[in-house]
Amino acid sequence: MDQFCCPVIVPRMRSKSTQGGGMVFLYKKHLEQKISVCEIIKDSIIVIKIDRSIFLKNDEDRYLVFVYIPPYKSVFYKQYDVNDLFEDLESVLENYSTKGISFICGDTNSRTSTYDDFIKEDNLPESLVDLTSYSADSQLSLRVNPDLKTNTWGLKLLSLCKSSGFRIVNGRHSEGYANGFTYCGANGTSVNDYLITQEQNFELIRKFIVCSFTTFSDHAPLHFEFDSVQQQQLNSRSAGIPENDVLTVIKWKDENKFEIREAFRVNYDQLNSCFENRDLSSDADIDTCVESFSDAVVAIAEPFCKVTTRHKSGHKNAKLNFDKPWFSDELKALRRNYIRALNAFNSNSSTNNHKTLNECKKTYKLKERYLKRQYMKQEGDMLSVIRKTNPKLFYAKFKPKKKTLKSNLKLDDFYEHFKNLGLEMNLDSDNASTEEGNCCVFDELDAEITSNEVEKIFLHCNQNNWVLV
């Protein structure tokens, strides 16, 4: 994580029933001068400004509004004394839409089904067209949404879209390969996480993907890309690097099979065009056909595979990762079952797969917490014994470790530094000897003591204090 900056950390609400929460914003260090945090509202809305110079279409700055809206009737609203976060979100959109291009992204706990997020039949009568500058809502295509239910927050989100002119990107973007569920919990699956922006900004989004579920969260990550100047510069620099200096690794992820299959279905025409107007009896045409087909397959599947490019010369040995002390063989087996069930659900989000996933996850999590509690209790008992039998060792375990400072100082520089210090000390000693010759002289201290001064001293002294010399 050394290559990332973390300017914002919003801690989660303290609760016995919650295992996670909070908000963290990260970006790479080379973008530090281009990204700034505008404001944070009630620990639930973070507004980020990205400088226009980063993007290819750099007419305006872009504002990313990351939002988390707690569930309806949550204790959050009592703790923060908030009536409705949608009102705050609407004021944010009104403010920053005049300054640049705004995008909303996050967990809104809103279920919107396939209801319209625009006003239908919004055209004015012909008699009123010349009397006002009102612009009617465009009739957008129907959103692809596997979640056909709604809730209170979902209706509020749709109302916000209609009043502000913002539209939901999920299930509507041309490059949205997988428009599946974004939340998978014990009670079911739903679509709660959205990317929202104005209709004219859809073309600025190069790709939008609802990724597969992972073991880290109940929510699926939202992946979206913009065309940036730095990406083009990076590609041009990579093109000039010799092949021997670059290591590219593509890691296949079995849980992404469904998304890749859906991507191939969406791009069927692109794959089919590789075989059009080809003379398959010619070796040259066959080679060209195979090459173009391979390039198309790689371009479609690449977003779902992990690609790493780095210089071999700068490659460092990977650190060994060790399991936690309480991670037993039984727990490893339960985790493997959990991951297999998760991959099966990502491939086919059926009711049976969801039920199996919940059972495997619950069994694994309960066993993990139990073993962790047992280990912590055992460690606590051991510390109690050490405290009584060996207090010195007990308190030594709580001493902060001294950090070893690594220096890039060369040996020659080290030698020159102390050599110059020695020369300065010699110069100081020479200056000190010259100053001794020019010391101050007080004539009254060198004068002889007269007999009158001695007589005065004897008169003031007591006879018992006289000493014969």
Secondary structure, 3 states (H helix, E strand, C coil): CCCEEEEEEECCCCCCCCCCCCEEEEEEHHHCCCEEEEEEECCCEEEEEECHHHECCCCCCEEEEEEECCCCCCCHHHHHCCCCHHHHHHHHHHHHCCCCEEEEEEECCCCECCCCCCCCCCCCCHHHHCCCCCCCCCCCCCCCCCCCCECHHHHHHHHHHHHHCEEECCCCCCCECCCCCCEEECCEEECCEEEEEEHHHHHHEEEEEECCCCCCCCECCEEEEECEHHHHHHHHHHHCCCHHHEEEEEECCHHHHHHHHHHHHHCHHHHHHHHCCCCCCCHHHHHHHHHHHHHHHHHHHHHHCEEEEEECCCCCCCCCCCCCCCCCHHHHHHHHHHHHHHHHHHHCCCHHHHHHHHHHHHHHHHHHHHHHHHHHHHHHHHHHHHHHHCHHHHHHCCCCCCCCCCCCCCHHHHHHHHHHHHHHHHHHHHHHHHHHHCCCCCHHHHCCCCHHHHHHHHHHCCHHHCCCC
